[in-house]
Amino acid sequence: MSSLDPAVFLDRDGTLIEEAGYLDSLDRLALFPSTVDALRVLARAGFRLVVVTNQSGIALGLFDEDFVKRTHEALHARLDAGGARIDGWYYCPHHPAGQVPALTTACDCRKPGPALPRQAASDLGLDLSRSWMVGDRWGDVQLAASAGMAGGLLVRTGYGRSAEARPAAGASAAHVADDLMDAAGWILRQPR
């Protein structure tokens, strides 16, 4: 048995919170109704919970890294108030067609590149082979494969319904779930 912990990696926008395009105001920050309960269920089952999110609005000049950090602090406070937690917040600030020169690049941290979960695994002592990725886009599902995870789940929240209707070439979800709670239930039924 590995001494490393299994994790559930989570997309942020469209998976934990309502999709708001480029979230640029905390006034538009809204958790999905099942988010807190789903996170509590996964944590009680022994999963570490890690957010991995593309925040290309930074490279596009729509908001800065400080805003992303404030957003994660606000989410942390809301989750904590409901008895849920996130063990790590990881984001990619890059975009290949960005407006901020230092962040205008192709990189391995932009999903589906594997750099964010690999960094989290190193920082938090995680076993990627026993971990899952949950998100509302095919890039989230593809991230599971590129990082060597057990599998990726597509949720029908956020952009998930439209993604499900237009599967990406080479992308295959281990499961398509209605929301994060449905995804959590499916993960808990898998052999460990």
C-alpha positions in Angstrom: 0.0 0.0 0.0 1.3 3.4 -0.9 2.1 5.9 1.8 1.0 8.6 -0.6 -2.6 9.8 -0.4 -5.2 9.6 -3.2 -6.8 12.8 -4.3 -9.6 14.2 -6.2 -8.5 17.1 -8.5 -11.2 19.6 -9.2 -11.7 22.2 -11.9 -13.0 25.4 -10.4 -15.3 27.3 -12.7 -18.2 25.2 -13.9 -17.4 22.4 -11.4 -17.2 23.9 -7.9 -18.7 27.3 -8.8 -21.2 28.6 -11.3 -19.6 29.3 -14.7 -19.3 33.1 -15.0 -17.1 33.4 -18.1 -14.0 35.2 -16.9 -14.8 35.6 -13.2 -13.7 39.2 -12.5 -15.8 40.1 -9.5 -16.3 38.3 -6.2 -20.0 39.4 -6.4 -20.4 36.8 -9.2 -18.9 34.0 -7.1 -21.5 31.3 -6.5 -21.0 27.7 -5.3 -23.2 25.0 -6.8 -25.7 23.7 -4.3 -24.0 20.3 -3.9 -20.4 21.5 -3.7 -19.9 21.6 0.0 -21.6 18.3 0.7 -19.7 16.6 -2.1 -16.3 17.9 -0.8 -17.2 16.7 2.7 -18.1 13.2 1.4 -14.8 12.9 -0.5 -12.7 14.2 2.4 -14.4 11.8 4.9 -13.5 8.9 2.5 -9.9 9.8 2.7 -9.3 11.8 -0.5 -7.2 15.0 -0.5 -9.0 17.7 -2.5 -7.0 19.9 -4.9 -8.3 22.6 -7.3 -6.5 22.9 -10.6 -7.7 25.7 -12.8 -6.7 27.6 -15.9 -6.9 31.3 -15.1 -5.9 32.7 -18.5 -7.7 35.9 -17.7 -4.5 36.9 -16.0 -2.4 36.6 -19.2 -5.2 38.3 -21.2 -5.1 41.3 -18.8 -8.7 40.9 -17.5 -7.6 40.5 -13.9 -4.4 40.0 -11.9 -3.0 37.1 -9.8 -4.0 39.0 -6.6 -7.7 38.7 -7.7 -7.3 34.9 -8.2 -5.8 34.6 -4.8 -8.6 36.7 -3.2 -11.1 34.5 -5.0 -9.6 31.4 -3.6 -9.5 32.9 -0.1 -13.2 33.8 -0.5 -14.0 30.2 -1.6 -11.9 28.8 1.2 -14.0 30.8 3.7 -17.3 29.7 2.2 -16.3 26.1 2.1 -14.8 26.3 5.7 -18.1 27.7 6.9 -19.9 24.7 5.5 -17.4 22.2 7.0 -15.6 21.5 3.7 -12.0 22.1 2.7 -9.6 22.3 -0.2 -6.1 21.0 0.5 -4.4 22.9 -2.3 -5.2 25.6 -4.9 -3.2 25.5 -8.1 -3.7 27.7 -11.2 -2.1 28.4 -14.6 -1.9 32.1 -15.4 -0.7 31.6 -19.0 -2.2 31.8 -22.4 -0.5 31.4 -25.7 -2.3 34.5 -27.1 -2.1 36.6 -24.0 -1.7 40.3 -23.6 0.8 40.2 -20.7 4.1 39.4 -22.3 5.6 37.5 -19.3 2.5 35.2 -19.3 2.1 34.8 -23.1 3.4 31.3 -23.6 2.5 27.7 -24.2 3.2 25.8 -21.0 2.7 22.5 -19.2 0.7 23.9 -16.4 -2.3 24.9 -18.7 -4.7 22.0 -18.7 -4.5 19.4 -20.1 -0.8 19.7 -19.4 0.3 17.7 -16.3 2.3 20.3 -14.4 -0.3 21.4 -11.9 -1.2 17.9 -10.6 2.4 16.9 -10.6 3.3 19.9 -8.5 0.5 19.2 -6.1 1.5 15.6 -5.8 5.0 16.7 -4.9 3.8 19.4 -2.5 1.1 17.3 -0.8 2.4 13.7 -1.0 -0.3 12.4 -3.5 -0.5 9.2 -5.5 -1.7 10.3 -8.9 -2.3 6.7 -10.0 -5.0 6.5 -7.3 -6.4 10.0 -8.0 -9.3 11.3 -10.1 -9.9 14.5 -12.0 -13.4 16.1 -12.1 -14.3 18.9 -14.5 -16.8 20.3 -17.0 -14.5 20.4 -20.1 -12.7 17.7 -22.1 -9.4 19.3 -21.2 -10.1 18.3 -17.6 -10.7 14.7 -18.6 -7.6 14.7 -20.8 -5.6 16.1 -17.8 -6.3 12.9 -15.9 -4.6 10.9 -18.7 -1.7 13.2 -19.1 -0.9 13.2 -15.4 -1.3 9.4 -15.0 -4.5 9.5 -12.9 -6.9 6.7 -12.4 -9.4 8.6 -14.6 -11.3 11.8 -15.4 -14.9 12.5 -14.9 -17.0 15.0 -16.9 -19.7 16.8 -14.9 -22.8 18.3 -16.7 -22.6 21.6 -14.8 -20.9 24.6 -16.3 -19.9 23.8 -19.9 -20.3 20.0 -19.3 -23.6 19.5 -21.1 -22.3 21.1 -24.3 -19.0 19.3 -23.9 -20.8 16.0 -23.6 -22.6 16.7 -26.8 -19.3 17.3 -28.7 -16.7 14.8 -27.4 -13.1 15.8 -28.0 -11.0 13.5 -30.2 -9.1 11.1 -28.0 -11.0 12.1 -24.8 -12.9 9.4 -22.9 -14.4 10.1 -19.5 -14.4 7.3 -16.9 -17.9 8.6 -16.0 -20.2 11.5 -16.9 -21.9 12.8 -13.8 -24.8 15.2 -13.3 -22.9 17.3 -10.8 -20.1 17.1 -8.2 -22.1 15.0 -5.8 -22.9 12.5 -8.5 -19.2 12.4 -9.4 -18.3 11.9 -5.7 -20.7 9.0 -5.4 -19.3 7.3 -8.5 -15.7 7.7 -7.3 -16.5 6.2 -3.9 -17.9 3.1 -5.6 -14.6 2.4 -7.4 -12.1 -0.1 -6.0 -9.3 1.5 -4.1 
